[in-house]
Amino acid sequence: MKRLLSLLLVTCLIAFGFAFAAPGELGGAKITSIKFSHSDITKQVGSQFQMQFVVTPKGAAKGGVVWVSSDPATVKVNQKGLVTCLKTGFATVKAISKGSIASAACVIEVVPANSKVPKPSNSVKQNIAVKAIAINHTQIKLPVGDSYYLVATFTPPNASNRNVKWYVKQPHIATIDPNGLLTAKLAGKTTVVVESANGKTFQCQVYVEPLCKNSREINLDTVMLDFNDIYGVAELDSIKYVFAKGLMNGVSDVQFAPYSGVSRAMIATILYRIQGEPGAIKHRRFKDVTWDKWYSLPVFWIDKVGIMKGLSESEFSPNGDLTREQLATILFRYAKMKGLNPKGAGFLYALGIADHDQVSDWSSEALIWAYNNKILKVDRGLIYPKATASRADLARAIHVFFVDLLE
């Protein structure tokens, strides 16, 4: 009886071990490498065959692999590695581990149905230089939060060294991993670049779209976030809103950091994105903002249109803290630019703001407007004009501004 119970326990443990193994793993063994039996294969149109490969270590699960084709119209591959040759041409099939960066690629040439087919090659020919490199898309659109595998292709297809490097020019908008997995982070435009070992490059334009363009269509009850530091925060709905609009994201996959400070570059970038990224602005007067930063164009634009100014004629301080009175003033000016005719009549002390004496003269009207429209939260009669605006403050301000005033 004890022996029977022991066998049942072992069986259950094994079953649960298999059931809960992470993607790309089996019993805790993560895939460290993938190798195809052939690096180049030629098949006739209409052929169908199973890709053969081995993984390291031997205990790793082959089921934890994603299959991708650079040209599904020529060569289709399903998620079990079954290949179907649809028309003549070349395509690269990749097997990519879900749980690591391990991957393998095979170039498949599809020839006419009556053509002679050479034996598959299991070794890459030496000294065949890459003359050109390309990506299987010249442009791609993704909603915030989605991911997509990009695949590099080579000319000639049988080039010896098929190693590549991927990078994104504006990594705050999208990221890409060593296997070409592109992940959309924030609404906006950016460029993915792939580079071969001998320096050949190709670019793909990426357009990241908000989950919902019209604020009235956003159902905040259905916006699910993975951040573990936002529940219980008063601005939760506002955080959901800016995420759904593709205007703000977390500081990591699991943290939004609602109480972290906002930089001056951040508000410039968000308003620039809201405005539809007006394009290149030939306007640079700040010594601390060069052309190669992610916030360069937003800063040039926001200064040019007069919504936000520098600390001096030559200094913008992009990484400097944004105060709450600066946030109110910037949105007040933006409301004027949008033709909303904002008004901030009255006096803060008359509204019961206890720290009204801390307010700068230049921000008084904007703060009254922000208070009256609930753009800034007041805590026990204090508006904290000189305090750094938090990410939660910014989310709330944008949410209220768009839903209650702009739209």
Secondary structure, DSSP 8 states (H G I E B T S, - for coil): -HHHHHHHHHHHHHHHHHHT--TTEETTEE--EEEES-SEEEEETT-EEE--EEEESTTS-TTSEEEEES-TTTEEE-TT-EEEE-SSEEEEEEEEESSSS-EEEEEEEEE-TTS-----BSS--TT----EEEES-SEEEEETT-EEE--EEEESTT-S---EEEEESSTTTEEE-TT-EEEE-SSEEEEEEEEETTS-EEEEEEEEE-S-SSGGG--GGG-----SS-TT-TTHHHHHHHHHTTS---SSSS---TTSB-BHHHHHHHHHHHTT----------TT--TTSTTHHHHHHHHHTTSS--SSSS---TTSB-BHHHHHHHHHHHHHHTT------S-TGGGT-TTGGGS-GGGHHHHHHHHHTTSS--BTTB--TTSB-BHHHHHHHHHHIIIIII-
